[in-house]
Amino acid sequence: MDNIEHRVEELEMKLAFQDGTIEELNQQVIKLNDVVALQQEQLRLLLSKLQSVEPSNMATQADETPPPHY
C-alpha cells in the first residue's frame, strides 16, 4: 500500500506542475494574441495611409512601352 500512496503523490505533484505550466502557457498565448491583434490594426492603418497618398509618378507595367528590342 505504501508504494501506491507514493505513486499517487507523485502523480498529484506532476498534475499540479502540469496545471501550472498550462496556465503559464495560456497567459502567454493571450498576450501574443493581443500583440498580433494590435499589429494587424497597425498594419491596416498603415495600408490605409499608403493608399491615401498620391499615386506614384511611375508608370505601371501595363502603361510602360516595351523597349526597342521587342
Secondary structure, 3 states (H helix, E strand, C coil): CHHHHHHHHHHHHHHHHHHHHHHHHHHHHHHHHHHHHHHHHHHHHHHHHHHHCCCCCCCCCCCCCCCCCC
